[in-house]
Amino acid sequence: MSFQNEKKYCGHLSQLFDVKEYRMVGGRADGLRAVDIDNGAGLCVTVLADRAMDIGRVTFKGINMNYCSPTGYVAPQYYDERGAEWLRSFGAGFLTTCGLSNIGSGCEINGTMCGIHGRIANIPAEQFSAKICKNEDGTPYALLEGKLRLGVLNGENFLVTRQIKISFRDNTISLNDTIENLSCRTLPYMHLYHFNLGYPLIDEDARVFIPSESTKARSDFAQSGYDRRNQLEVPVANIEEMCYYHMLKKNSAGMSGAGVYNDKKAVGAFICFEEGSSVDRMIQWKMMGEGDYVLGLEPANAWVEGQVDARETGVLKYLNPGEIATNSITVKFVSGEDELDAFRKEAEIF
């Protein structure tokens, strides 16, 4: 039934499609602005306006899609960049954005410490809006927009404009970022999209799709599990993480990506980035620990060894004064083998 016919049965649009803004109350989440979107087809998404417009939780067909760390939701005022303190405000969620001067390991740059994964995930959005718009045929979609400003005297000066779109009964999240260097100097630019897939989407019954052209283990322990890198196991006590660096194949349209499908749960999620995006590689974070059970699929424009290593190895990217980079990322959720097969046929690479 078309939307135009369905709405005749309803007194309010929220019966079919809902966008709800609110602030959290209590604990370290107190005051955190958030938006819940329900697309009317089983996709429910929480966007955290005060945390870079990152995506806190996603459920699909009633099934949780993401990992939640022990910190839970944490408002940005609790951010501490010293050492590994970043982890104390890393709630994970479906998406945590990392950068823009550093991703991965902390390092010292010109006498200044750059913390793990940078500051951007703890930047509240300016000029934020969450609204319901309509296509030409009247079908609604949620459009969330905002700006993230990362600036410091004699240092970085980036402006990120983020847009998130979720349409009625289309089980897709579209995320578009433009990153502008507002400074008068050339700046190092490091960017990573930390997608964190969790139980019950992932378990030992889930299949991992990473269409790699080349893959490198980050550590000796990861190398020991290289042949099982795309296999998920039952949780193990006191296990280390395994991390792999992938350069990906592209389809005929230049799209790359990776994803997971759980056969028993009959749901899957695929993260794809478009031709022209500044991210050009995929980092796989496989953590099969008890209570720390997560698969990270992370489009990035560098590896996660920190800015100093990226510069020394020639991986580091830069933005000139006034230069703009763009990233277009689509997350597609599928339910059942028919939808999976149709998506894989359309995408060509999975």
C-alpha positions as CSV (number, residue, x, y, z in Angstrom):
1,M,0.0,0.0,0.0
2,S,1.3,3.5,-0.9
3,F,2.0,6.1,1.8
4,Q,-0.8,8.2,0.5
5,N,-3.3,5.4,1.1
6,E,-1.8,4.4,4.4
7,K,-2.0,7.8,5.9
8,K,-5.8,7.8,5.5
9,Y,-5.8,5.3,8.4
10,C,-3.9,7.6,10.8
11,G,-4.5,10.6,12.9
12,H,-0.8,11.5,13.3
13,L,2.2,10.8,11.1
14,S,4.0,9.2,14.1
15,Q,1.8,6.1,13.6
16,L,3.8,5.4,10.4
17,F,7.0,7.4,10.7
18,D,8.4,9.2,13.8
19,V,11.2,11.7,14.6
20,K,11.5,12.5,18.3
21,E,14.0,15.0,19.9
22,Y,14.9,14.9,23.6
23,R,17.6,15.3,26.3
24,M,18.8,12.5,28.5
25,V,18.5,12.7,32.3
26,G,20.8,11.3,34.9
27,G,24.3,10.1,35.3
28,R,27.1,11.0,32.9
29,A,24.5,11.2,30.0
30,D,22.7,14.1,31.7
31,G,21.7,16.8,29.2
32,L,22.8,14.8,26.1
33,R,20.7,15.8,23.1
34,A,19.4,12.9,21.0
35,V,16.9,12.1,18.3
36,D,15.1,8.8,17.7
37,I,13.9,7.9,14.2
38,D,11.5,5.1,13.5
39,N,11.1,4.5,9.8
40,G,8.0,2.4,10.0
41,A,9.6,-0.8,8.7
42,G,11.6,-2.0,11.7
43,L,14.5,0.4,11.5
44,C,15.0,2.5,14.7
45,V,18.0,4.8,15.0
46,T,19.3,7.1,17.8
47,V,21.4,10.1,16.7
48,L,23.4,11.8,19.4
49,A,23.4,15.5,18.5
50,D,25.9,16.4,21.2
51,R,28.3,13.7,20.2
52,A,29.2,14.7,16.6
53,M,25.7,13.5,15.4
54,D,27.1,10.0,15.8
55,I,24.7,7.0,15.9
56,G,24.1,5.6,19.4
57,R,21.8,2.7,18.9
58,V,20.2,0.9,16.0
59,T,17.6,-1.8,16.1
60,F,16.3,-3.6,13.0
61,K,13.3,-5.9,13.1
62,G,13.5,-5.7,16.9
63,I,17.1,-6.9,16.9
64,N,20.0,-4.8,18.3
65,M,22.6,-4.1,15.7
66,N,25.5,-2.5,17.7
67,Y,27.9,-3.0,20.5
68,C,27.5,-0.8,23.7
69,S,30.6,-0.4,25.8
70,P,30.5,-0.4,29.6
71,T,30.5,3.4,29.7
72,G,27.0,3.7,28.2
73,Y,26.1,7.2,26.9
74,V,28.4,9.9,28.1
75,A,27.9,13.6,27.5
76,P,30.8,15.5,25.9
77,Q,31.9,17.4,29.0
78,Y,33.4,14.3,30.4
79,Y,35.9,13.9,27.6
80,D,39.5,13.5,28.6
81,E,42.2,13.1,25.9
82,R,45.0,12.0,28.2
83,G,46.5,8.6,27.5
84,A,43.7,6.0,27.2
85,E,41.1,8.1,29.0
86,W,39.3,8.5,25.7
87,L,38.0,5.0,26.3
88,R,36.1,6.3,29.4
89,S,33.7,8.2,27.1
90,F,33.7,5.7,24.3
91,G,30.2,4.3,24.4
92,A,30.8,2.7,21.0
93,G,27.2,2.6,19.8
94,F,26.6,2.0,16.1
95,L,29.0,4.8,15.0
96,T,31.7,6.8,16.7
97,T,33.5,9.2,14.4
98,C,37.3,9.6,14.9
99,G,39.7,12.3,13.9
100,L,40.4,14.8,12.5
101,S,44.1,15.4,13.4
102,N,44.6,11.9,14.7
103,I,43.1,8.4,14.6
104,G,44.3,5.4,16.4
105,S,47.2,5.5,18.8
106,G,47.9,8.7,20.7
107,C,51.2,10.5,19.8
108,E,53.2,13.6,20.5
109,I,53.1,16.2,17.7
110,N,55.3,19.3,17.9
111,G,55.4,19.0,21.7
112,T,51.6,18.5,22.0
113,M,50.0,15.3,22.9
114,C,47.3,14.0,20.4
115,G,44.9,11.6,22.2
116,I,43.5,8.3,21.0
117,H,41.2,8.8,18.0
118,G,41.0,12.6,18.2
119,R,38.3,14.9,19.6
120,I,35.6,14.9,17.0
121,A,33.3,12.3,18.7
122,N,33.0,14.7,21.7
123,I,32.1,17.8,19.7
124,P,28.4,19.0,20.0
125,A,26.8,19.9,16.7
126,E,26.1,23.6,16.0
127,Q,23.1,24.7,13.9
128,F,21.6,21.3,14.5
129,S,18.1,20.5,13.1
130,A,16.0,17.3,12.9
131,K,13.0,17.6,10.6
132,I,10.6,15.6,8.5
133,C,10.7,16.4,4.8
134,K,8.6,15.1,1.9
135,N,9.5,13.7,-1.5
136,E,7.6,14.8,-4.5
137,D,5.0,12.1,-4.0
138,G,4.6,13.1,-0.3
139,T,6.6,10.2,1.2
140,P,8.4,11.4,4.3
141,Y,12.0,11.2,5.2
142,A,14.0,12.4,8.2
143,L,16.8,14.9,7.5
144,L,19.2,15.7,10.3
145,E,21.8,18.4,9.7
146,G,24.5,20.1,11.8
147,K,28.0,21.5,11.9
148,L,31.0,20.3,13.9
149,R,33.8,22.8,14.6
150,L,37.3,21.6,15.6
151,G,39.5,24.6,16.1
152,V,42.4,25.8,18.3
153,L,44.8,28.7,18.2
154,N,47.8,28.0,16.0
155,G,46.5,24.5,15.2
156,E,43.6,22.7,13.5
157,N,40.6,24.6,12.1
158,F,38.1,22.2,10.5
159,L,34.4,22.6,9.9
160,V,32.4,19.4,9.3
161,T,28.9,19.7,7.9
162,R,27.1,16.4,8.5
163,Q,23.8,15.3,7.0
164,I,21.9,12.1,7.9
165,K,18.9,10.9,5.9
166,I,16.5,8.1,6.7
167,S,13.4,7.5,4.6
168,F,10.0,6.0,5.2
169,R,10.2,2.2,4.9
170,D,13.6,2.4,3.3
171,N,16.0,0.4,5.6
172,T,19.0,2.6,4.8
173,I,21.0,5.2,6.6
174,S,22.6,7.8,4.4
175,L,25.4,9.8,6.0
176,N,27.2,12.7,4.1
177,D,30.1,14.7,5.5
178,T,31.9,17.7,4.0
179,I,35.2,18.6,5.8
180,E,36.6,22.1,5.1
181,N,40.0,23.4,6.2
182,L,39.1,26.9,7.4
183,S,42.7,27.8,8.3
184,C,45.4,29.6,6.3
185,R,47.8,26.6,6.5
186,T,47.9,23.1,5.2
187,L,46.6,20.7,7.8
188,P,47.0,16.9,8.4
189,Y,43.7,15.3,8.0
190,M,42.8,11.9,9.5
191,H,39.3,10.5,9.5
192,L,37.8,7.2,10.6
193,Y,34.2,6.0,10.9
194,H,34.1,3.5,13.8
195,F,31.1,1.3,13.1
196,N,30.6,-1.2,15.9
197,L,28.5,-4.2,15.2
198,G,27.3,-6.2,18.2
199,Y,25.2,-9.0,19.6
200,P,22.7,-10.4,18.6
201,L,23.5,-9.3,15.0
202,I,27.0,-10.8,15.5
203,D,27.6,-14.2,17.0
204,E,29.2,-17.4,15.9
205,D,26.4,-17.8,13.3
206,A,27.1,-14.5,11.5
207,R,28.9,-14.3,8.1
208,V,31.4,-11.5,7.5
209,F,31.7,-10.0,4.1
210,I,35.0,-8.0,3.4
211,P,35.9,-8.0,-0.3
212,S,39.6,-7.4,0.1
213,E,42.2,-6.9,-2.5
214,S,44.9,-7.1,0.2
215,T,44.9,-7.6,3.9
216,K,47.5,-7.1,6.6
217,A,47.4,-8.1,10.3
218,R,48.2,-5.3,12.7
219,S,49.8,-7.4,15.4
220,D,51.4,-10.8,15.9
221,F,48.3,-12.0,17.7
222,A,46.1,-10.9,14.8
223,Q,48.5,-12.7,12.4
224,S,48.0,-15.9,14.4
225,G,44.3,-15.7,13.6
226,Y,44.7,-14.5,10.1
227,D,43.0,-17.5,8.5
228,R,40.0,-17.0,10.8
229,R,39.8,-13.2,10.4
230,N,36.3,-13.4,8.9
231,Q,35.0,-16.0,11.3
232,L,33.2,-15.0,14.5
233,E,33.6,-17.2,17.5
234,V,31.8,-17.6,20.9
235,P,33.1,-15.1,23.5
236,V,36.4,-16.0,25.1
237,A,37.7,-14.8,28.5
238,N,40.8,-12.6,28.6
239,I,41.4,-12.6,24.8
240,E,43.2,-9.8,23.0
241,E,41.7,-7.8,20.1
242,M,42.6,-8.6,16.5
243,C,42.9,-5.9,14.0
244,Y,43.3,-6.2,10.2
245,Y,44.0,-3.6,7.5
246,H,42.1,-4.0,4.2
247,M,42.4,-2.4,0.8
248,L,39.0,-3.2,-0.8
249,K,37.7,-4.1,-4.2
250,K,35.4,-1.6,-5.9
251,N,32.3,-2.3,-8.0
252,S,31.6,-0.8,-11.4
253,A,30.4,2.4,-9.8
254,G,33.5,2.7,-7.6
255,M,31.7,1.7,-4.3
256,S,33.5,-0.2,-1.6
257,G,32.3,-1.7,1.7
258,A,31.9,-4.5,4.2
259,G,29.1,-6.1,6.1
260,V,27.7,-8.9,8.2
261,Y,24.7,-11.2,7.8
262,N,23.4,-13.5,10.5
263,D,21.7,-16.6,9.0
264,K,19.8,-17.6,12.2
265,K,18.6,-14.1,13.0
266,A,18.0,-13.4,9.2
267,V,19.3,-9.9,9.4
268,G,22.3,-8.1,8.1
269,A,24.0,-4.7,7.9
270,F,26.4,-3.5,5.1
271,I,28.5,-0.4,5.3
272,C,29.4,1.1,1.9
273,F,31.3,4.2,0.9
274,E,30.9,5.9,-2.4
275,E,33.4,6.8,-5.2
276,G,35.0,10.2,-4.4
277,S,35.0,9.7,-0.7
278,S,38.2,10.6,1.1
279,V,38.1,7.3,3.0
280,D,39.8,4.7,0.9
281,R,40.4,1.7,3.2
282,M,38.8,-0.5,5.8
283,I,40.0,-1.4,9.3
284,Q,38.5,-4.5,10.8
285,W,38.5,-4.6,14.6
286,K,37.6,-8.2,15.8
287,M,37.2,-8.4,19.6
288,M,35.7,-11.7,20.7
289,G,36.1,-11.2,24.5
290,E,33.5,-12.0,27.1
291,G,31.6,-8.7,27.7
292,D,33.7,-7.0,25.0
293,Y,32.2,-8.8,22.0
294,V,32.3,-6.5,18.9
295,L,33.2,-6.4,15.3
296,G,34.3,-3.0,14.1
297,L,34.1,-2.2,10.3
298,E,35.8,1.1,10.0
299,P,36.2,3.1,6.7
300,A,39.2,5.4,7.1
301,N,41.7,7.5,5.2
302,A,44.8,6.1,7.1
303,W,45.7,3.2,9.4
304,V,45.4,3.5,13.2
305,E,49.0,4.0,14.2
306,G,48.7,7.7,14.9
307,Q,49.6,10.8,13.0
308,V,53.4,10.5,13.5
309,D,53.5,7.0,12.0
310,A,51.2,8.0,9.1
311,R,53.5,10.9,8.2
312,E,56.6,8.7,8.4
313,T,55.1,5.9,6.3
314,G,53.6,8.3,3.7
315,V,50.0,7.5,4.5
316,L,49.1,10.8,6.0
317,K,46.7,13.0,4.0
318,Y,46.4,16.8,4.1
319,L,43.9,19.5,3.3
320,N,45.1,22.8,1.8
321,P,43.6,26.1,3.0
322,G,40.0,26.2,1.9
323,E,40.1,22.7,0.5
324,I,37.1,20.5,1.1
325,A,36.9,16.7,1.4
326,T,33.7,14.7,1.2
327,N,32.6,11.3,2.5
328,S,29.3,9.6,1.5
329,I,28.5,6.5,3.5
330,T,25.4,4.3,3.2
331,V,24.4,1.6,5.7
332,K,22.0,-0.9,4.2
333,F,20.0,-3.3,6.4
334,V,18.6,-6.5,4.9
335,S,16.1,-9.1,6.3
336,G,16.0,-12.6,4.8
337,E,17.9,-14.4,2.1
338,D,15.9,-12.8,-0.7
339,E,16.8,-9.3,0.4
340,L,20.4,-10.4,1.0
341,D,20.7,-11.9,-2.5
342,A,19.1,-8.9,-4.1
343,F,21.5,-6.5,-2.3
344,R,24.6,-8.6,-3.1
345,K,23.6,-8.7,-6.8
346,E,23.1,-5.0,-6.9
347,A,26.3,-4.2,-5.0
348,E,28.4,-6.6,-7.1
349,I,31.2,-7.0,-4.6
350,F,29.8,-9.0,-1.7
